[in-house]
Amino acid sequence: MTDLPRSASTVIVGAGVVGAAAAFFLTERGERDVLVLERDRLGSGTTSGGLGGIRHQFVDELDVRMSQLAIAFWRTFEERTGARHDFHERGYLFIANTTEGVAQLRRPMALYERLHVPVEMLGRVEIAELVPRMRVDDLAGGRFCARDGYGDPLVALAGFAGAAQLGGARFKEGVSVEALLREGDRVTGVHTPSGDVSASRVLVAAGCWTASLCASAAIAIPIWPYRRSIMESGPLPQLASIPLVIEWESGFHFRPKDTAQRFAMPNLTADGREEKGPAGPPSAFPGEFAPLDVPPALEPWVQARAAWRHPAFADLRIVRSWSCYYEMTPDDHPIVGRVPGVSGLFLAAGFSGHGFMHAPATAELVVEEMLDGRARTLDISDLSLERFASGRRPFTAAVL
Ligand SMILES: Cc1cc2nc3c(=O)[nH]c(=O)nc-3n(C[C@H](O)[C@H](O)[C@H](O)COP(=O)(O)OP(=O)(O)OC[C@H]3O[C@@H](n4cnc5c(N)ncnc54)[C@H](O)[C@@H]3O)c2cc1C
């Protein structure tokens, strides 16, 4: 029998990077009675599987503003949390094969300029300087932001959780929340196999499992899982400090992780097409959880793509690979903020492939909604659950 408290001011469901960051921001604001419930281990959900990319280069203004807020935090992570973070500001380099691809990359440049994000369009010579010996003769151009980079999601999560615990938050692993408790129009706590915990505020940060949990309180949430995979090479120390490189048309990307390289790739459909994101939402949420194995067709695809792109990747040895779920929403954007009609209930989930980089911004903003009634640092009303009921579609972005 776990020593589960019977009440807390705030219960957070899910200890991925988002739940842990929210606990940190709550304690930083002086909230001590925070209980984080994780059904498995800290970081055992999607956070364990991500590539760790951190970028300003989005096409929707709110995403860029979230990145600015988050990256300012990532740069001061160690001072704010007292913990180490493996954050490297080495840039994100998009490369395009076609003139149409270059035109698409150029499209948000006016937005970056207006928001003072230092992004530049590059030609082949400048691209070759950023990643020596990389193949560029097939490229029509690229786009680069030196202020982007990459980090380590699990290291960051540990830092958030450690600092939150020092601030008074309690984390309980192995506790599955089976239902949200609701009396009329307010949430009153959560139900677990070890008993109920009463709480006046509940934040659901349960990633792609959010829809099933919220259904227990008759709240429909359009989040579903979409499997994506990552592969890691043996040591390639000559590429240990390159930017994250992403092929615009194919979606193939790679970044160093210590002396190895990590590769992310689109899925391959049964008829051999490359698929960066799901064709559309399932007919009922949360939809199907595909088995988390790595489809065998991906490794030869990655080896061929990688060998084409850089001679250091010829005869590439993949030493590790894994799959994890993107937590998708119908517009590829998260749901963050209060749940309309259920006082005390908040959501931060559905990041559609970019939840790690935005975690500090998401957490800060959702904590403002919880403690101040609304997010003050940025207007996040476009991220509210209500947009799906109203049919409002404030975003244009697609999955990378
Ligand atoms: C292949 C891949 C590459 C990615 N690359 C990037 C990238 O480059 N940059 C980036 O920013 N993002 C990236 N992402 C996305 C990023 O990893 C996620 O958006 C982020 O980790 C989501 O964090 P989370 O805390 O919302 O969810 P999760 O990490 O999934 O955490 C949710 C937690 O809730 C727990 N939980 C669920 N239900 C319950 C319950 N009923 N009771 C108790 N606990 C529960 C789960 O066990 C889990 O630990 C990538 C994802 C994948 C799959």
The ligand as an SDF file (V2000), in Angstrom:
LIG
                    3D

 53 58  0  0  0  0  0  0  0  0999 V2000
   10.2540   10.3570  -31.8750 C   0  0  0  0  0  0  0  0  0  0  0  0
    9.9440   11.6300  -31.1360 C   0  0  0  0  0  0  0  0  0  0  0  0
   10.7420   12.7560  -31.3530 C   0  0  0  0  0  0  0  0  0  0  0  0
   10.4660   13.9510  -30.6650 C   0  0  0  0  0  0  0  0  0  0  0  0
   11.2900   15.0210  -30.8480 N   0  0  0  0  0  0  0  0  0  0  0  0
   11.0450   16.1730  -30.1760 C   0  0  0  0  0  0  0  0  0  0  0  0
   11.9070   17.2860  -30.3310 C   0  0  0  0  0  0  0  0  0  0  0  0
   12.8890   17.2460  -31.0700 O   0  0  0  0  0  0  0  0  0  0  0  0
   11.6180   18.4110  -29.6250 N   0  0  0  0  0  0  0  0  0  0  0  0
   10.5270   18.5110  -28.8170 C   0  0  0  0  0  0  0  0  0  0  0  0
   10.2990   19.5530  -28.2290 O   0  0  0  0  0  0  0  0  0  0  0  0
    9.6850   17.4570  -28.6660 N   0  0  0  0  0  0  0  0  0  0  0  0
    9.9200   16.3110  -29.3220 C   0  0  0  0  0  0  0  0  0  0  0  0
    9.0770   15.2500  -29.1810 N   0  0  0  0  0  0  0  0  0  0  0  0
    7.8510   15.4200  -28.4020 C   0  0  0  0  0  0  0  0  0  0  0  0
    8.1080   15.4470  -26.9250 C   0  0  0  0  0  0  0  0  0  0  0  0
    8.9340   14.3620  -26.5450 O   0  0  0  0  0  0  0  0  0  0  0  0
    6.7620   15.4050  -26.1960 C   0  0  0  0  0  0  0  0  0  0  0  0
    5.9040   16.3910  -26.7420 O   0  0  0  0  0  0  0  0  0  0  0  0
    6.9000   15.6360  -24.7060 C   0  0  0  0  0  0  0  0  0  0  0  0
    7.8420   14.7610  -24.1560 O   0  0  0  0  0  0  0  0  0  0  0  0
    5.5500   15.4760  -24.0390 C   0  0  0  0  0  0  0  0  0  0  0  0
    5.7440   15.5100  -22.6600 O   0  0  0  0  0  0  0  0  0  0  0  0
    4.4990   15.2730  -21.7160 P   0  0  0  0  0  0  0  0  0  0  0  0
    4.9890   15.4960  -20.3210 O   0  0  0  0  0  0  0  0  0  0  0  0
    3.3390   16.0790  -22.1970 O   0  0  0  0  0  0  0  0  0  0  0  0
    4.0670   13.7560  -21.9770 O   0  0  0  0  0  0  0  0  0  0  0  0
    4.6980   12.3770  -21.4850 P   0  0  0  0  0  0  0  0  0  0  0  0
    6.1700   12.4190  -21.4520 O   0  0  0  0  0  0  0  0  0  0  0  0
    4.0570   11.3120  -22.2900 O   0  0  0  0  0  0  0  0  0  0  0  0
    4.2210   12.2950  -19.9820 O   0  0  0  0  0  0  0  0  0  0  0  0
    2.9270   11.9180  -19.6190 C   0  0  0  0  0  0  0  0  0  0  0  0
    3.0550   11.0390  -18.3840 C   0  0  0  0  0  0  0  0  0  0  0  0
    1.7540   10.7980  -17.8610 O   0  0  0  0  0  0  0  0  0  0  0  0
    1.7450    9.4900  -17.3290 C   0  0  0  0  0  0  0  0  0  0  0  0
    0.3530    9.0820  -17.2540 N   0  0  0  0  0  0  0  0  0  0  0  0
   -0.5090    8.8890  -18.2800 C   0  0  0  0  0  0  0  0  0  0  0  0
   -1.7230    8.5420  -17.8120 N   0  0  0  0  0  0  0  0  0  0  0  0
   -1.6350    8.5230  -16.4660 C   0  0  0  0  0  0  0  0  0  0  0  0
   -2.5630    8.2180  -15.4290 C   0  0  0  0  0  0  0  0  0  0  0  0
   -3.8300    7.8760  -15.7060 N   0  0  0  0  0  0  0  0  0  0  0  0
   -2.1350    8.2860  -14.1470 N   0  0  0  0  0  0  0  0  0  0  0  0
   -0.8540    8.6350  -13.8520 C   0  0  0  0  0  0  0  0  0  0  0  0
    0.0710    8.9100  -14.8120 N   0  0  0  0  0  0  0  0  0  0  0  0
   -0.3200    8.8640  -16.0890 C   0  0  0  0  0  0  0  0  0  0  0  0
    2.5670    8.6850  -18.3270 C   0  0  0  0  0  0  0  0  0  0  0  0
    3.0470    7.4920  -17.7720 O   0  0  0  0  0  0  0  0  0  0  0  0
    3.6670    9.6860  -18.7050 C   0  0  0  0  0  0  0  0  0  0  0  0
    4.8380    9.5150  -17.9090 O   0  0  0  0  0  0  0  0  0  0  0  0
    9.3420   14.0280  -29.8060 C   0  0  0  0  0  0  0  0  0  0  0  0
    8.5400   12.9060  -29.6010 C   0  0  0  0  0  0  0  0  0  0  0  0
    8.8460   11.7110  -30.2440 C   0  0  0  0  0  0  0  0  0  0  0  0
    7.9740   10.5180  -30.0120 C   0  0  0  0  0  0  0  0  0  0  0  0
  1  2  1  0
  2  3  1  0
  2 52  2  0
  3  4  2  0
  4  5  1  0
  4 50  1  0
  5  6  2  0
  6  7  1  0
  6 13  1  0
  7  8  2  0
  7  9  1  0
  9 10  1  0
 10 11  2  0
 10 12  1  0
 12 13  2  0
 13 14  1  0
 14 15  1  0
 14 50  1  0
 15 16  1  0
 16 17  1  0
 16 18  1  0
 18 19  1  0
 18 20  1  0
 20 21  1  0
 20 22  1  0
 22 23  1  0
 23 24  1  0
 24 25  2  0
 24 26  1  0
 24 27  1  0
 27 28  1  0
 28 29  2  0
 28 30  1  0
 28 31  1  0
 31 32  1  0
 32 33  1  0
 33 34  1  0
 33 48  1  0
 34 35  1  0
 35 36  1  0
 35 46  1  0
 36 37  1  0
 36 45  1  0
 37 38  2  0
 38 39  1  0
 39 40  1  0
 39 45  2  0
 40 41  1  0
 40 42  2  0
 42 43  1  0
 43 44  2  0
 44 45  1  0
 46 47  1  0
 46 48  1  0
 48 49  1  0
 50 51  2  0
 51 52  1  0
 52 53  1  0
M  END
$$$$
